[in-house]
Amino acid sequence: MATAPAKSQTAYHHGDLRKALLEAATLRIERDGLEGLSLRKLAEDIGVSRTALYHHFKDKSALLNAIAAQGFAAWTQMTLSHGDDEGLPVRERLRGFIFGYVDWARRHPQLYDLMFGSSIWKKGLADEHLKEVAYPAFQAMLGMISRWQRGGNINSNADPLRLTQVIWATVHGMVRLLMDGIYADATHLDAMCDCALELIIQA
């Protein structure tokens, strides 16, 4: 009796395989959530052995850390691209940041949840590479908001750190209300963002 042919495996250069694994894992998380990701399924997705996968990620936690780190790099780029154009008035930069933040989170809900949820941080699973990317992401936002203060139209007397924490908490809170289904009417989102803008400007 003939046996089924073995599933073909794809050849990757060392760096290319890591990139392919991260891309495939991110896609699977966005589609199926964290519970839908396993190293076995990931190896099958891109046609490599689990042994090859383990050369790059020793376990699922290491893989999730790498995905989150990649997410923070993209999130930082988004933050600065929307809110740090010094050619625009501070009000427009703040508005761009708020709307850009919410839009990014809505387009990448599973990745956002991995980055800011409890799967890694609350369990104490963050590795050094993730910390090296995530902590500077907040510092980049702090620097941006400090520049807003110097540019006027936003409370220049407030402590920059506390103001950054409050602005972040405000926008993150709106995102979580929608993502967690606590307040699910997304048609109100633009009005909520505009209201947040006015509250921050007038503070």
Residue pairs with C-beta under 8 A, 6 or more apart in sequence:
7 44
7 47
8 47
9 47
9 48
9 49
10 46
10 47
10 48
12 20
12 48
12 52
14 55
17 48
17 52
17 55
17 56
18 56
20 46
21 42
21 46
21 53
21 56
21 57
21 63
22 66
22 67
22 70
24 42
24 45
24 46
25 37
25 42
25 63
25 67
26 67
26 70
26 71
26 111
28 36
28 37
28 41
28 42
28 45
29 36
29 37
29 67
29 110
29 111
29 114
30 108
30 109
30 110
30 111
33 110
34 64
34 110
34 113
34 114
34 119
37 60
37 63
37 64
38 60
39 50
39 53
39 54
39 57
39 59
39 60
39 63
40 50
42 53
42 63
43 49
43 50
43 52
43 53
57 63
57 66
61 120
61 125
61 127
62 127
64 114
64 119
64 120
64 125
65 120
65 125
65 126
65 127
65 129
65 130
66 129
66 130
67 111
67 114
68 111
68 114
68 115
68 120
68 130
68 134
69 129
69 130
69 132
69 133
69 134
71 108
71 111
71 112
71 114
71 115
72 115
72 130
72 133
72 134
72 137
73 133
73 137
75 104
75 115
75 137
76 136
76 137
76 140
76 141
78 100
78 101
78 104
79 97
79 100
79 101
79 137
79 140
79 141
79 144
80 140
80 144
81 100
82 93
82 96
82 97
82 99
82 100
82 101
83 93
83 94
83 96
83 97
83 100
83 144
83 148
84 93
84 144
84 147
85 93
85 96
86 147
86 151
88 96
89 151
89 153
90 148
90 151
90 152
90 153
90 154
91 153
91 197
91 201
93 148
94 148
94 153
94 154
94 197
94 200
94 201
95 193
95 194
95 197
97 144
97 171
98 171
98 193
98 196
98 197
99 190
99 193
101 171
101 175
102 171
102 174
102 175
102 189
102 193
104 112
105 112
105 175
105 179
106 175
106 178
106 179
106 186
109 179
112 175
112 179
113 119
113 179
114 120
115 134
116 172
119 125
120 126
120 130
126 134
138 164
138 168
141 164
141 168
142 160
142 161
142 164
145 154
145 160
145 163
145 164
145 167
146 160
146 164
148 154
149 155
149 156
149 158
149 160
149 163
150 156
153 201
154 163
154 200
154 201
154 203
155 163
155 203
158 203
167 200
170 196
170 199
170 200
171 196
174 189
174 192
174 193
174 196
176 182
177 183
178 184
178 186
178 189
